[in-house]
Amino acid sequence: MTSDIGFGGFLSDRATLRVCADLAGPGVTTWNDRAMWVGTRESLQLAVRTGMQAPDCAPGVTLQYPDMVGHNDAGQLTFRAGLRGPGVTSLNRFGRWMFDPGVGLIKIAREGDPVPWFGGAQSWEVIGGSLGTINAFGLTGESGAIQGEGVTAENNAVAVVGEPGNLQVLAREGDPVPEAGAGVRMAGFGIFWVNNRSDVLYGVMLAGPGITSSNQWCVHFGPIGAARMILRDGDRAPGFPDGFTVTALRNMSVSSAMNDVGDIVGPSCIQGPGVIEGVNHVVLWMRHHVLKRWIPLLRSGDLIEGRNIYAGYELDFAMLSGGGADGWPQNLNDRGVVVKRIPFTDGTYGIYRLSPILADADRDGDLDSDDWALQPACLEAVGAALSQECRAFDLNDDGHLDLVDVGMLQELFQDRP
């Protein structure tokens, strides 16, 4: 059993608890000595105990080794578990399950079970590619490998998401990725997350015409069923001059975080003039839910209080990965504020709060009514070169001010704490 099932507790955004403990006492053996509860402090409910009968399995088949756990504000819990008992073999011994306080345990998928999405002659071969994502409405998912008719090594990886009994395919190896060019397809994907807006986030490896090691990894994000590529190796580095490009997105899906309003924060490397590996080549990015574009939050080599930030590779800037609603530890909140442990070249560390300051036209460190009052004059100056103050209102970064920028400013103003 993994560490997230050992003795301890986890908290959702709205104070729903998940408590994990080892058991001791009469009748307790190594096959039934661990349990998880969910609920409030005053009303915890047993969700799963090793040795429990596994739902939708033959009598005597019991749950073992739960891991990859997520839980939400409603007290629902999702986990992978091994199985033990009659008919259990290496071909069907893992599955994913969900606990609902009003229903009990529900099977989501089990190795060997048929999958309904590709003609009915396929089944799950391997379960367990998802870390346990779930949102406040009970949307969860799983990824793994399938087998059967028409399945090859180039299309056997599948990710599904939805409610138990009503899952839909999120991604499959071999699927086309038209944004990346004609004939380009998915050659693999990373773990995925789903938030309370039902946005999904996952990394994708590409294959096909024109794909090389310099442009084969990308990030997909968007509503379930409509996620699209939003960043790719080889893209111009957002917020940097021409000649700077993004690299090393391979680990983005395991080193980034998403919140419930759709902000994404994660690291990559960059290449370009003056970029030196091990000195200033790692960037921590935010994709802001209002701006719908990437902003550099932090770069190795930058100075903070007289000390240079250090990052040898992108994982030195890794976030605590999660979807924002799944009970996983996180250092990105729904206000778009990041708390980060930052290493420095002198061997010291500091803990800092990071957040973009947007539309701060008067440069006083926040967005307030004084900034709001400056915007009308900037709009009246349309056609003229943007002043430093007015450039702060060009929120879509297209070089001029228009109604799109006005709408973004209104949304940012309403989002203030």
TAHUPE-V693501 format. One record per residue. N is the residue number from 1. PSI is psi in whole degrees, 0 to 359 (NA if undefined). Layout:
N_PSI + N_PSI
This chain:
1_142 + 2_172 + 3_334 + 4_1 + 5_357 + 6_186 + 7_127 + 8_182 + 9_154 + 10_152 + 11_134 + 12_177 + 13_327 + 14_31 + 15_25 + 16_132 + 17_147 + 18_120 + 19_131 + 20_139 + 21_152 + 22_151 + 23_153 + 24_150 + 25_187 + 26_132 + 27_357 + 28_129 + 29_179 + 30_349 + 31_354 + 32_30 + 33_13 + 34_148 + 35_159 + 36_141 + 37_153 + 38_157 + 39_204 + 40_169 + 41_323 + 42_345 + 43_68 + 44_142 + 45_132 + 46_124 + 47_314 + 48_144 + 49_137 + 50_140 + 51_351 + 52_149 + 53_130 + 54_126 + 55_147 + 56_30 + 57_166 + 58_150 + 59_136 + 60_351 + 61_121 + 62_159 + 63_138 + 64_153 + 65_49 + 66_140 + 67_186 + 68_60 + 69_139 + 70_151 + 71_157 + 72_182 + 73_337 + 74_1 + 75_11 + 76_151 + 77_137 + 78_141 + 79_154 + 80_149 + 81_148 + 82_166 + 83_155 + 84_135 + 85_193 + 86_131 + 87_358 + 88_127 + 89_181 + 90_348 + 91_350 + 92_28 + 93_2 + 94_150 + 95_174 + 96_141 + 97_162 + 98_138 + 99_127 + 100_126 + 101_330 + 102_350 + 103_320 + 104_206 + 105_138 + 106_135 + 107_132 + 108_313 + 109_150 + 110_142 + 111_134 + 112_341 + 113_146 + 114_149 + 115_140 + 116_0 + 117_347 + 118_31 + 119_352 + 120_356 + 121_28 + 122_159 + 123_165 + 124_130 + 125_316 + 126_134 + 127_144 + 128_20 + 129_344 + 130_145 + 131_357 + 132_57 + 133_143 + 134_143 + 135_181 + 136_346 + 137_9 + 138_9 + 139_126 + 140_187 + 141_178 + 142_152 + 143_154 + 144_202 + 145_143 + 146_168 + 147_162 + 148_198 + 149_128 + 150_1 + 151_130 + 152_178 + 153_346 + 154_358 + 155_22 + 156_346 + 157_132 + 158_142 + 159_135 + 160_154 + 161_151 + 162_200 + 163_152 + 164_131 + 165_352 + 166_52 + 167_151 + 168_156 + 169_126 + 170_316 + 171_150 + 172_139 + 173_137 + 174_345 + 175_143 + 176_150 + 177_82 + 178_332 + 179_338 + 180_358 + 181_158 + 182_133 + 183_357 + 184_139 + 185_167 + 186_127 + 187_359 + 188_166 + 189_160 + 190_191 + 191_158 + 192_158 + 193_152 + 194_135 + 195_187 + 196_347 + 197_3 + 198_30 + 199_149 + 200_149 + 201_129 + 202_156 + 203_151 + 204_138 + 205_134 + 206_156 + 207_154 + 208_191 + 209_131 + 210_0 + 211_127 + 212_179 + 213_344 + 214_353 + 215_24 + 216_352 + 217_142 + 218_172 + 219_132 + 220_142 + 221_148 + 222_184 + 223_152 + 224_128 + 225_350 + 226_25 + 227_147 + 228_167 + 229_127 + 230_349 + 231_141 + 232_144 + 233_134 + 234_346 + 235_153 + 236_136 + 237_117 + 238_136 + 239_0 + 240_159 + 241_170 + 242_145 + 243_349 + 244_132 + 245_158 + 246_139 + 247_169 + 248_46 + 249_2 + 250_321 + 251_9 + 252_321 + 253_337 + 254_0 + 255_10 + 256_163 + 257_149 + 258_145 + 259_183 + 260_353 + 261_356 + 262_10 + 263_146 + 264_135 + 265_129 + 266_165 + 267_158 + 268_180 + 269_166 + 270_160 + 271_152 + 272_182 + 273_128 + 274_1 + 275_127 + 276_124 + 277_134 + 278_355 + 279_306 + 280_33 + 281_4 + 282_134 + 283_138 + 284_122 + 285_154 + 286_132 + 287_109 + 288_138 + 289_336 + 290_312 + 291_332 + 292_36 + 293_166 + 294_142 + 295_132 + 296_124 + 297_325 + 298_144 + 299_138 + 300_144 + 301_340 + 302_156 + 303_132 + 304_117 + 305_41 + 306_4 + 307_142 + 308_133 + 309_138 + 310_138 + 311_117 + 312_329 + 313_175 + 314_330 + 315_347 + 316_341 + 317_18 + 318_143 + 319_166 + 320_109 + 321_143 + 322_170 + 323_0 + 324_337 + 325_8 + 326_12 + 327_1 + 328_148 + 329_140 + 330_152 + 331_26 + 332_124 + 333_180 + 334_356 + 335_3 + 336_21 + 337_131 + 338_137 + 339_124 + 340_137 + 341_119 + 342_127 + 343_151 + 344_159 + 345_342 + 346_8 + 347_0 + 348_171 + 349_157 + 350_155 + 351_122 + 352_154 + 353_129 + 354_137 + 355_144 + 356_140 + 357_107 + 358_145 + 359_31 + 360_75 + 361_327 + 362_2 + 363_43 + 364_9 + 365_4 + 366_167 + 367_119 + 368_188 + 369_333 + 370_319 + 371_317 + 372_321 + 373_340 + 374_341 + 375_319 + 376_318 + 377_325 + 378_321 + 379_326 + 380_340 + 381_20 + 382_134 + 383_334 + 384_163 + 385_138 + 386_131 + 387_171 + 388_318 + 389_314 + 390_331 + 391_333 + 392_337 + 393_357 + 394_72 + 395_336 + 396_6 + 397_42 + 398_6 + 399_357 + 400_167 + 401_137 + 402_189 + 403_335 + 404_315 + 405_321 + 406_315 + 407_320 + 408_318 + 409_318 + 410_317 + 411_318 + 412_319 + 413_320 + 414_333 + 415_353 + 416_148 + 417_NA
